[in-house]
Amino acid sequence: MALKYYASDRIIGLSSDSKPTTVPDGAVFYETDTLKEYIKVSGAWSQISGGGGGSTGSLIGVTVLTSPSGNFTTGSSTNKILIRMVGGGGGGGGTDNSTVNKGSIGGGGGAGAYAEKVFTVSPSTAYAYVCGAGGGGGTGAAGAAGGSSTFAVGTTVTCPGGGGGGFLTADTTATSVAGGASSTPSNGDLNTAGQPGGPGYRRNWGYLASGAGGSSQFGGGGNSNTSGIAGGNTFSIGNNGVGYGAGGGGALSANNATPRAGGNGTGGCIVVWEFT
């Protein structure tokens, strides 16, 4: 039968159908002929319920956590959870006073790290979490790093935030400035560093390109800015990241007296899937 796709990446088909490979982790596939249910974790489909015997539970619901900190309380019939989480994105680098035919640029902020973990939990029980804050864009300075996201069920899964984008003092020489880095998470079943922020480039005082912010699994990094002028002055503040865990873009300034701010990174989030 033709596969049917519904909201929240829920897919219905037959056991004879090939399960799609392009859907994200956390997608659920239900076989109408066998009553088996599968979830995609770390790129592979795993049975979670149905078919008689060997059942590990049915999907109850999905919750997205975005508060800076708190406790997530499981449902009265929840025995397992799958968490997908990302740290806060780093801020983009800013610019300084770039008068007298000089150019200044900032690098992009790095994306927060990403992890997945399956926990066995107790019903109606609170578990502590933190969603890392996004790093602020720098003004006349490098961007700030994003905060770490954590979720604890005995073991604490930690996703570090992305690093802040670098800052290049106004001058005329051709050079570059680094974007923010990203660290690897700890204690997840799947641990992956976030996308680094893009570097900024200066060809001369008027031909400039700031760094783009790193994108995460749940958000897009702030875009790069460019300038190609032979006279006068110009500036562009950094573009903010969007969604969750994304880095801010860097700023640029040519022959301009006012320091400009890099874009802000976005805060991290935690997506919790509950199963019986």
BAFI-3210 file (N, C-alpha, C; in Angstrom, 3 decimals, decimal comma, padded with zeros to 6 digits):
// residues 276
n [1|2|3|4|5|6|7|8|9|10|11|12|13|14|15|16|17|18|19|20|21|22|23|24|25|26|27|28|29|30|31|32|33|34|35|36|37|38|39|40|41|42|43|44|45|46|47|48|49|50|51|52|53|54|55|56|57|58|59|60|61|62|63|64|65|66|67|68|69|70|71|72|73|74|75|76|77|78|79|80|81|82|83|84|85|86|87|88|89|90|91|92|93|94|95|96|97|98|99|100|101|102|103|104|105|106|107|108|109|110|111|112|113|114|115|116|117|118|119|120|121|122|123|124|125|126|127|128|129|130|131|132|133|134|135|136|137|138|139|140|141|142|143|144|145|146|147|148|149|150|151|152|153|154|155|156|157|158|159|160|161|162|163|164|165|166|167|168|169|170|171|172|173|174|175|176|177|178|179|180|181|182|183|184|185|186|187|188|189|190|191|192|193|194|195|196|197|198|199|200|201|202|203|204|205|206|207|208|209|210|211|212|213|214|215|216|217|218|219|220|221|222|223|224|225|226|227|228|229|230|231|232|233|234|235|236|237|238|239|240|241|242|243|244|245|246|247|248|249|250|251|252|253|254|255|256|257|258|259|260|261|262|263|264|265|266|267|268|269|270|271|272|273|274|275|276]
n.u [000,837|000,328|002,411|001,281|001,538|001,571|001,047|003,756|005,613|004,499|003,873|002,045|001,725|002,200|003,554|005,025|005,944|008,685|010,434|010,727|013,780|014,519|013,258|013,342|015,154|013,142|010,775|007,750|006,579|003,785|002,496|-000,228|-001,156|000,156|000,026|002,243|004,538|007,043|010,013|012,254|015,570|018,745|019,174|018,144|015,393|013,424|011,470|008,786|006,339|003,454|002,281|002,230|003,720|007,016|006,753|007,720|006,359|003,910|003,651|003,023|003,009|004,434|006,631|007,868|010,501|011,426|011,910|014,224|015,064|013,907|011,551|010,695|007,800|006,887|004,222|001,389|001,464|003,911|006,920|009,267|011,430|012,385|014,822|015,624|017,969|019,447|022,149|022,537|022,877|025,829|026,754|027,165|030,209|031,085|031,744|034,297|035,086|035,440|036,673|038,309|038,851|038,938|038,222|036,096|035,189|033,052|033,029|030,802|028,531|028,791|026,747|024,701|025,581|024,333|022,284|020,938|018,961|017,764|015,863|014,996|012,308|010,380|006,838|004,908|006,892|009,285|011,855|014,899|015,864|017,767|017,654|019,932|020,967|020,881|023,802|024,811|025,225|028,362|029,555|031,863|033,490|034,105|031,482|029,260|029,417|027,038|024,788|024,902|022,730|020,947|019,823|018,602|018,471|019,303|021,887|023,380|022,730|024,553|024,628|026,825|026,906|027,207|030,235|031,184|031,322|034,342|036,225|037,361|039,663|039,402|040,978|043,121|044,281|044,348|042,701|041,351|038,719|037,892|034,989|032,636|033,301|032,169|031,386|031,561|028,759|027,976|027,290|025,030|023,079|023,448|025,798|026,741|028,716|027,824|027,210|029,975|030,440|030,618|033,625|034,756|035,750|038,189|039,062|040,058|039,750|037,118|035,941|034,271|033,224|031,118|030,913|028,684|026,155|026,198|024,045|021,527|019,977|017,453|017,144|018,056|021,134|022,208|022,380|025,220|026,796|027,679|029,976|030,911|032,449|033,873|034,209|032,908|030,777|029,709|027,667|026,635|024,594|024,825|022,988|020,335|020,140|017,665|014,863|015,922|018,973|020,742|023,416|024,346|024,807|027,794|028,799|029,518|031,596|032,531|034,598|033,183|031,942|030,742|030,655|029,359|026,809|027,017|024,897|022,406|022,618|020,356|018,361|018,719|016,875|014,769|013,387|010,961|009,969|007,412|006,781|004,822]
n.v [-001,192|002,378|004,467|006,349|009,567|011,389|014,095|014,987|013,137|010,530|007,452|005,280|001,983|-001,203|-004,420|-005,377|-003,169|-001,020|000,611|004,118|005,917|008,525|010,015|011,767|010,836|009,556|009,381|007,498|004,318|002,500|-000,706|-001,807|-004,391|-006,161|-004,964|-003,960|-001,606|000,770|002,667|005,178|005,313|006,636|006,359|003,838|001,491|000,373|-002,067|-001,213|-001,921|-004,148|-006,953|-009,214|-010,460|-009,747|-007,022|-003,683|-001,490|001,096|004,151|007,033|009,864|013,067|015,544|018,839|020,443|023,628|025,502|027,309|025,729|022,938|020,393|017,370|015,506|012,193|010,332|008,525|005,919|005,586|003,982|003,944|006,352|008,293|010,613|013,521|015,946|019,270|021,562|025,103|027,598|029,339|032,861|035,290|036,868|040,340|043,717|046,313|049,859|051,074|053,149|055,388|054,044|051,232|047,778|045,580|042,376|039,627|036,211|033,355|032,006|028,797|025,812|024,183|021,090|017,722|015,053|011,721|009,545|006,581|005,925|003,863|004,441|005,541|005,526|008,571|010,275|012,792|014,267|015,982|018,720|020,829|023,439|024,733|028,158|030,486|031,945|035,362|037,829|039,365|042,750|044,719|042,688|039,116|036,651|035,284|032,064|029,358|027,840|024,716|021,927|019,637|016,402|014,310|011,016|009,280|008,706|011,535|013,139|015,277|018,082|020,177|023,765|025,738|027,344|030,855|033,142|034,411|037,570|040,234|042,775|046,087|046,764|046,787|044,632|041,449|038,718|036,220|035,243|033,008|030,899|029,911|026,972|023,549|021,205|017,658|015,762|014,059|010,802|010,051|007,751|008,285|010,564|013,680|016,322|019,781|021,791|023,720|027,312|029,507|030,832|034,283|036,586|038,891|040,691|043,211|046,527|047,142|044,926|042,379|039,511|038,174|035,525|032,722|031,473|028,291|025,551|023,585|020,393|021,258|023,877|026,833|028,388|031,858|033,906|034,677|037,915|040,165|042,451|044,724|047,270|050,273|052,715|055,194|054,111|051,207|048,841|045,828|044,356|041,280|038,345|036,818|033,455|030,889|028,931|026,221|025,840|026,945|028,807|032,327|034,727|036,436|039,944|042,773|045,568|048,463|051,195|052,616|054,250|053,161|050,477|047,229|044,727|041,145|038,399|036,812|033,605|030,765|029,324|026,008|022,859|020,129|017,156|014,928|011,624|009,528|006,195|003,235]
n.w [000,000|-000,441|001,428|004,218|005,505|008,515|010,916|013,165|012,278|011,991|010,498|008,384|007,195|005,486|006,547|004,469|003,204|002,453|004,954|005,314|004,703|004,855|006,789|009,996|013,054|015,708|014,331|013,806|012,797|011,790|011,343|009,678|009,161|010,874|013,302|014,533|015,918|015,205|015,967|014,863|015,669|016,049|013,321|012,660|012,419|015,108|016,808|018,916|019,977|019,904|017,808|019,387|022,139|023,369|023,438|024,008|024,780|024,072|022,227|024,099|024,184|023,150|024,333|024,268|025,742|026,773|028,720|030,850|033,046|035,047|036,095|034,572|034,565|034,436|032,820|034,219|033,282|032,127|031,256|029,822|028,269|025,435|024,802|022,938|022,419|022,526|022,941|023,818|021,239|020,095|020,268|017,602|016,458|016,998|015,741|015,785|016,174|013,009|011,489|009,117|006,639|007,269|007,958|009,839|011,153|012,229|013,353|012,896|015,372|017,010|016,667|019,171|020,818|020,110|021,319|021,859|023,907|025,446|028,250|031,034|033,131|036,030|036,546|036,879|037,974|038,765|036,834|036,612|034,505|032,255|029,930|027,809|027,626|024,882|023,416|023,638|021,032|020,287|020,860|019,540|020,308|020,810|020,320|022,842|024,438|024,075|026,494|028,359|027,835|029,883|031,053|033,516|034,628|036,925|035,472|033,915|030,966|028,926|026,863|025,486|024,953|021,913|020,784|020,976|018,184|016,673|016,824|014,875|014,852|013,495|010,385|007,459|006,232|004,501|005,847|008,124|010,468|013,069|013,351|015,968|017,918|018,548|021,081|021,956|023,139|026,284|027,615|026,134|024,061|021,461|020,422|019,247|018,006|017,500|014,511|013,512|013,806|010,968|009,425|009,263|006,666|005,482|002,743|001,991|003,374|002,551|001,350|002,530|004,473|006,795|009,293|009,044|011,284|013,020|012,205|013,858|014,806|015,344|014,511|012,543|011,653|011,958|009,051|006,909|006,380|003,735|002,130|-000,423|-001,166|-002,589|-001,554|000,791|003,499|005,342|007,116|008,805|011,128|013,030|012,050|013,815|015,155|014,471|015,704|017,742|019,535|017,639|016,068|016,164|013,494|012,311|012,599|010,388|009,462|007,721|007,398|009,366|012,229|014,499|016,781|016,018|016,651|016,906|015,821|017,911|019,498|019,703|022,343|023,810|023,564|024,706|023,611|024,575|024,346|025,369|026,539|027,191]
ca.u [000,000|001,082|002,619|000,539|002,305|000,759|001,820|004,709|006,386|003,846|003,720|001,256|001,933|002,135|004,833|005,743|006,449|010,001|010,341|011,471|015,095|014,780|012,589|014,284|015,037|011,930|009,609|007,078|005,980|002,789|002,087|-001,653|-001,470|000,729|-000,188|003,532|004,915|008,488|010,524|013,582|016,545|020,121|019,142|017,632|014,041|013,346|010,094|008,491|005,100|002,580|002,663|002,123|004,962|008,191|006,429|008,392|005,510|003,325|003,899|001,996|002,977|005,702|006,678|009,044|010,897|012,204|012,175|015,641|015,280|012,682|011,393|009,728|007,118|006,374|002,820|001,074|001,739|005,186|008,022|010,475|011,407|013,457|015,055|016,436|018,265|020,496|022,603|022,301|023,768|026,719|026,504|028,094|031,168|030,731|032,788|034,667|035,143|036,173|036,841|039,522|039,042|039,287|037,097|036,058|034,224|032,878|032,722|029,497|028,477|028,599|025,496|024,795|025,754|023,081|022,345|019,717|019,127|016,583|015,919|013,918|011,900|009,234|005,665|004,565|008,130|009,886|013,271|015,405|016,468|018,177|017,796|020,982|020,636|021,624|024,835|024,562|026,183|029,314|029,647|033,267|034,054|033,617|030,185|029,256|029,093|025,738|024,793|024,704|021,446|021,144|018,651|019,141|017,736|020,484|022,938|023,059|023,139|024,942|024,927|027,418|026,500|028,164|031,140|030,918|032,122|035,478|036,137|038,546|039,849|039,388|042,265|043,014|044,962|043,551|042,817|040,068|038,466|037,233|033,671|032,586|033,404|031,152|031,945|030,793|027,980|028,365|026,326|023,910|023,241|023,991|026,439|027,349|028,985|027,047|027,904|030,730|030,129|031,454|034,617|034,599|036,895|038,438|039,994|040,638|038,842|035,743|035,418|034,175|032,164|031,054|030,638|027,312|025,979|025,995|022,671|021,335|018,883|016,160|017,165|018,976|022,067|022,068|023,068|026,395|026,653|028,798|030,139|031,877|032,395|035,146|034,228|031,794|030,816|028,609|027,712|025,527|024,593|024,702|021,642|020,047|019,726|016,227|014,583|016,599|020,341|021,434|024,340|024,103|025,754|028,704|028,564|030,617|031,594|033,585|034,668|032,011|032,445|030,015|030,743|028,098|026,604|026,756|023,578|022,249|022,291|019,068|018,429|018,544|015,588|014,759|012,144|010,777|008,973|007,041|006,273|004,380]
ca.v [000,000|003,628|004,935|007,549|010,374|012,253|015,036|014,455|012,053|009,234|006,854|004,048|001,148|-002,648|-005,052|-005,595|-001,890|-000,592|001,765|005,236|006,195|009,966|010,679|011,979|010,029|009,873|009,049|006,255|003,573|001,540|-001,694|-002,081|-005,812|-006,910|-004,141|-003,639|-000,200|000,932|004,027|005,337|005,814|006,562|005,970|002,483|001,252|-000,619|-002,324|-000,772|-002,496|-004,873|-008,214|-010,341|-010,840|-008,941|-005,610|-002,795|-000,357|001,927|005,584|007,766|011,255|013,774|016,851|019,655|021,254|024,802|026,361|027,252|024,569|022,456|018,949|016,710|014,433|011,162|009,982|007,448|004,612|005,681|003,144|004,289|007,606|008,629|012,052|014,123|017,225|020,084|022,680|026,433|028,054|030,437|034,149|035,710|037,906|041,695|044,542|047,490|051,108|050,759|054,381|055,629|052,985|049,952|046,859|044,664|041,298|038,619|034,850|032,845|031,168|027,374|025,189|023,325|019,655|016,966|013,686|010,937|008,539|005,872|005,658|003,215|005,397|005,187|006,364|009,698|010,655|014,005|014,192|017,341|019,048|022,205|023,792|025,740|029,458|030,900|032,938|036,673|038,327|040,324|044,096|045,024|041,531|037,812|036,249|034,441|030,652|028,884|027,038|023,270|021,297|018,386|015,641|013,332|009,869|008,593|009,247|012,837|013,405|016,681|018,607|021,509|024,801|026,108|028,439|032,146|033,494|035,279|039,009|040,721|044,216|046,802|046,957|046,713|043,443|040,263|037,694|035,593|035,054|031,708|030,762|029,182|025,509|022,790|020,048|016,415|015,484|012,905|009,863|009,703|006,595|008,943|011,826|014,331|017,749|020,631|022,384|024,916|028,561|029,777|031,889|035,531|036,879|040,265|040,817|044,510|047,188|047,253|043,654|041,629|038,500|037,667|034,101|032,257|030,658|026,873|025,055|022,408|019,509|021,904|025,294|027,305|029,428|033,166|034,008|035,527|039,213|040,468|043,841|044,934|048,697|050,918|053,995|055,377|053,223|050,261|047,916|044,883|043,622|039,847|037,762|035,880|032,104|030,613|027,605|025,854|025,349|027,451|029,905|033,618|035,130|037,510|041,281|043,369|047,020|049,037|052,657|053,001|054,634|052,551|049,011|046,548|043,484|039,885|037,830|035,967|032,193|030,393|028,380|024,599|022,249|018,685|016,515|013,695|010,664|008,612|004,881|002,402]
ca.w [000,000|-000,400|002,788|004,592|006,451|009,361|011,723|014,148|011,667|012,163|009,171|008,392|006,025|005,691|006,870|003,213|002,714|002,922|005,848|004,712|005,284|004,871|007,907|011,098|014,263|016,445|013,525|014,204|011,684|012,276|010,352|009,893|009,056|012,000|014,506|015,136|015,873|015,196|016,090|014,282|016,631|015,535|011,922|012,459|012,909|016,181|017,221|020,277|020,497|018,992|017,206|020,311|022,798|023,131|023,369|024,954|025,094|023,025|022,362|024,839|023,755|022,946|024,986|023,958|026,890|026,377|029,877|031,238|033,917|035,655|036,258|033,697|035,293|033,546|032,967|035,169|032,671|031,400|031,747|029,075|027,521|024,497|024,768|021,877|023,060|021,927|023,755|023,280|020,183|020,425|019,638|016,562|016,799|016,596|015,129|016,556|015,438|011,781|010,729|008,328|005,639|007,872|008,036|010,981|010,926|013,264|012,946|013,314|016,568|016,777|017,121|020,342|020,583|020,039|021,847|022,060|024,958|025,934|029,690|031,776|034,161|036,864|036,266|037,763|038,665|038,225|036,466|036,428|033,214|031,961|028,523|027,767|027,049|023,701|023,661|023,056|020,056|020,818|020,306|019,747|021,013|020,369|020,841|024,045|024,237|024,525|027,705|028,232|028,164|030,619|031,490|034,460|035,159|037,447|034,605|033,328|029,595|028,816|025,526|025,622|024,017|020,876|021,104|020,362|017,022|016,946|016,568|014,176|014,977|012,222|009,728|006,004|005,726|004,185|006,884|008,487|011,891|013,237|013,945|017,230|017,848|019,279|021,779|021,900|024,348|027,093|028,203|025,279|023,184|020,280|020,803|018,098|018,137|016,621|013,368|013,901|013,133|009,806|009,593|008,531|005,807|005,049|001,620|002,318|004,321|002,076|000,834|003,777|004,638|008,166|009,385|009,309|012,483|012,818|012,314|014,709|014,384|015,603|014,179|011,516|012,052|011,337|007,774|006,742|005,724|002,848|001,713|-001,491|-001,465|-002,882|-000,855|001,693|004,649|005,427|008,242|008,958|012,391|012,812|012,011|014,898|014,837|014,605|016,250|018,985|019,465|016,461|016,304|015,544|012,468|012,653|012,069|009,629|009,466|006,896|007,427|010,147|013,551|015,613|016,898|015,703|017,400|016,240|016,068|019,098|019,365|020,291|023,448|023,525|023,898|024,939|023,166|025,346|023,867|026,477|026,153|028,305]
c.u [000,881|001,210|001,831|001,305|001,363|001,667|002,697|005,438|005,832|003,475|002,962|001,499|001,748|003,519|005,677|006,327|007,850|009,843|011,211|012,780|015,357|014,096|013,559|014,128|013,840|010,660|009,058|006,386|005,053|002,361|000,647|-001,983|-000,934|000,491|001,121|003,845|006,431|008,840|011,931|014,503|017,938|020,163|018,577|016,225|014,056|011,889|009,908|007,194|004,447|003,123|002,619|003,458|006,088|007,941|007,182|007,593|005,022|003,619|002,718|001,875|004,375|005,596|007,970|009,313|011,789|012,494|013,641|015,974|013,943|012,724|010,359|009,135|006,504|004,896|002,624|001,339|003,062|006,258|009,346|010,296|012,591|013,605|015,938|016,710|019,444|020,857|022,302|023,315|024,621|026,374|027,548|029,024|030,738|031,882|033,139|034,586|036,021|036,353|038,149|039,842|039,598|038,034|037,225|034,957|034,149|032,600|031,349|029,592|028,230|027,249|025,742|024,944|024,417|023,277|020,957|019,994|017,781|016,803|014,747|013,590|010,757|008,056|005,510|005,754|008,762|011,385|013,754|016,041|016,886|018,230|018,775|020,543|021,440|022,647|024,513|025,623|027,100|029,185|031,055|033,995|033,528|032,233|030,333|028,886|027,670|025,876|024,529|023,273|021,730|019,795|019,173|018,117|018,808|021,714|022,470|023,614|023,398|025,275|025,508|026,864|027,585|029,029|030,751|031,826|033,219|035,252|037,447|038,597|039,929|040,794|042,028|043,573|043,998|043,783|041,438|039,947|037,613|035,806|033,742|032,617|032,221|031,782|031,025|030,019|028,529|027,139|025,076|024,141|023,794|024,529|027,098|027,536|028,114|027,870|028,685|030,209|031,082|032,467|034,222|035,874|036,973|039,470|040,771|039,596|037,389|035,124|035,455|033,081|032,209|030,718|029,176|027,272|025,773|024,540|022,627|020,256|017,523|016,152|018,220|019,853|021,813|022,907|024,311|025,984|027,863|028,795|031,175|031,839|033,788|035,268|033,008|031,918|029,600|028,760|026,525|025,644|024,410|023,262|021,473|019,786|018,222|016,033|015,311|018,026|021,160|022,318|023,931|025,167|026,632|028,302|029,712|030,462|032,776|033,502|033,503|032,403|031,836|030,227|029,368|028,049|026,459|025,368|023,561|022,029|020,954|019,259|018,218|017,151|015,786|013,392|012,054|009,641|008,682|006,406|005,820|005,403]
c.v [001,254|004,079|006,219|008,273|011,313|013,183|014,301|013,219|010,676|008,707|005,541|003,295|-000,313|-003,192|-005,281|-004,308|-001,615|000,655|002,895|005,506|007,683|010,697|010,804|010,937|010,508|009,610|007,680|005,642|002,513|000,628|-002,110|-003,562|-006,620|-006,234|-003,867|-002,160|-000,097|002,405|004,063|006,004|005,593|005,994|004,595|002,361|000,134|-000,790|-001,895|-001,357|-003,362|-006,218|-009,403|-010,741|-009,904|-007,452|-004,829|-001,540|000,399|003,395|006,256|009,193|011,838|015,149|017,562|020,583|022,395|025,740|026,248|026,077|024,155|020,969|018,446|015,539|013,450|010,900|008,769|006,060|004,592|004,817|003,389|005,648|007,631|010,132|012,402|015,549|017,930|021,208|024,013|026,807|029,231|031,717|034,476|036,804|039,266|042,405|045,693|048,736|050,916|051,988|054,371|054,424|051,697|049,092|045,893|043,632|040,374|037,253|034,419|032,000|029,713|026,875|024,356|021,861|018,926|015,549|013,064|009,878|007,915|005,539|004,774|004,098|004,827|006,081|007,475|010,161|011,854|013,805|015,589|017,525|020,512|022,352|024,959|027,022|029,699|031,959|034,251|037,052|039,358|041,685|044,602|043,901|040,252|037,546|035,363|033,006|030,350|028,011|025,563|022,877|019,963|017,734|014,482|012,289|008,939|009,115|010,571|012,925|014,902|017,024|020,003|022,488|025,081|027,278|029,721|032,402|034,480|036,703|039,474|042,242|044,870|047,038|046,841|045,426|042,296|039,194|037,098|035,503|033,797|031,848|029,966|027,684|024,861|021,543|018,834|016,198|014,284|012,136|009,610|008,364|007,050|010,290|012,446|015,820|018,530|021,167|023,619|026,157|028,805|030,883|033,154|035,846|038,379|040,257|042,124|045,241|047,204|045,968|042,622|040,570|038,011|036,186|033,793|031,436|029,195|026,473|023,783|021,515|020,187|023,384|025,650|028,437|030,738|033,275|034,892|036,873|039,446|041,949|043,897|046,373|049,225|052,271|054,109|054,467|052,320|049,437|046,977|044,240|042,137|039,380|036,738|034,475|031,957|029,195|027,400|025,377|025,852|028,644|031,182|033,933|036,282|038,832|041,685|044,880|047,523|050,555|053,240|053,173|053,864|051,038|048,371|045,177|042,283|039,374|036,919|034,505|031,891|029,318|026,942|024,101|020,756|018,148|015,150|012,878|009,679|007,333|004,117|001,334]
c.w [000,000|001,055|003,022|005,702|007,203|010,159|012,721|013,621|012,004|010,773|009,308|007,080|006,378|006,027|005,621|002,640|003,265|003,787|005,305|005,452|005,448|006,019|009,088|012,204|015,072|015,662|013,940|012,984|012,253|011,128|010,614|009,845|010,241|013,343|015,248|014,936|016,018|015,394|015,514|015,297|016,064|014,118|011,632|013,045|013,949|016,603|018,665|020,821|019,434|018,561|018,142|020,880|022,448|023,080|024,419|025,212|023,887|023,297|023,053|024,340|023,669|023,580|024,605|025,141|026,419|027,540|030,284|032,143|034,514|035,872|035,266|034,454|034,306|033,808|033,872|034,611|031,908|032,058|031,019|028,426|026,556|024,539|023,576|022,328|022,396|022,888|023,091|022,213|020,630|019,682|018,585|017,039|016,266|015,903|016,056|015,673|014,201|010,891|009,936|007,433|006,230|007,988|009,200|010,741|012,138|012,667|013,459|014,571|016,225|017,276|018,373|019,958|020,713|020,569|021,872|023,119|025,285|027,406|030,108|032,972|034,995|036,519|037,305|038,602|037,963|037,974|036,069|035,057|033,185|030,448|028,439|027,082|025,776|024,070|022,968|022,037|020,682|020,147|020,584|020,445|020,385|020,947|022,066|023,690|024,696|025,759|027,422|028,580|028,847|030,924|032,320|034,847|035,733|036,726|034,011|031,914|029,463|027,378|025,674|024,589|022,989|021,310|020,396|019,176|017,379|016,493|015,949|014,236|013,602|011,698|008,232|005,427|005,460|005,240|007,155|010,001|012,059|013,758|015,240|017,031|018,578|019,867|021,657|023,200|025,114|027,558|027,368|024,591|021,840|020,730|019,583|018,366|017,160|015,463|013,836|013,198|011,982|010,078|008,831|007,765|005,505|003,925|001,730|003,149|003,867|001,576|001,967|003,692|006,079|008,159|009,643|010,595|012,133|013,011|013,155|014,124|014,529|015,237|013,153|012,021|011,324|010,078|007,853|006,135|004,840|002,484|000,608|-001,938|-001,748|-002,197|000,025|002,896|004,634|006,693|008,159|010,321|012,096|012,827|013,129|014,357|015,005|015,133|017,564|018,694|018,303|016,813|015,600|014,500|012,931|012,017|011,159|009,630|008,656|006,958|008,213|011,607|014,707|015,662|016,684|016,369|016,479|016,574|017,282|018,718|020,032|021,369|023,007|023,874|024,111|024,512|023,845|024,741|024,997|025,922|027,395|028,603]
res [m|a|l|k|y|y|a|s|d|r|i|i|g|l|s|s|d|s|k|p|t|t|v|p|d|g|a|v|f|y|e|t|d|t|l|k|e|y|i|k|v|s|g|a|w|s|q|i|s|g|g|g|g|g|s|t|g|s|l|i|g|v|t|v|l|t|s|p|s|g|n|f|t|t|g|s|s|t|n|k|i|l|i|r|m|v|g|g|g|g|g|g|g|g|t|d|n|s|t|v|n|k|g|s|i|g|g|g|g|g|a|g|a|y|a|e|k|v|f|t|v|s|p|s|t|a|y|a|y|v|c|g|a|g|g|g|g|g|t|g|a|a|g|a|a|g|g|s|s|t|f|a|v|g|t|t|v|t|c|p|g|g|g|g|g|g|f|l|t|a|d|t|t|a|t|s|v|a|g|g|a|s|s|t|p|s|n|g|d|l|n|t|a|g|q|p|g|g|p|g|y|r|r|n|w|g|y|l|a|s|g|a|g|g|s|s|q|f|g|g|g|g|n|s|n|t|s|g|i|a|g|g|n|t|f|s|i|g|n|n|g|v|g|y|g|a|g|g|g|g|a|l|s|a|n|n|a|t|p|r|a|g|g|n|g|t|g|g|c|i|v|v|w|e|f|t]
***
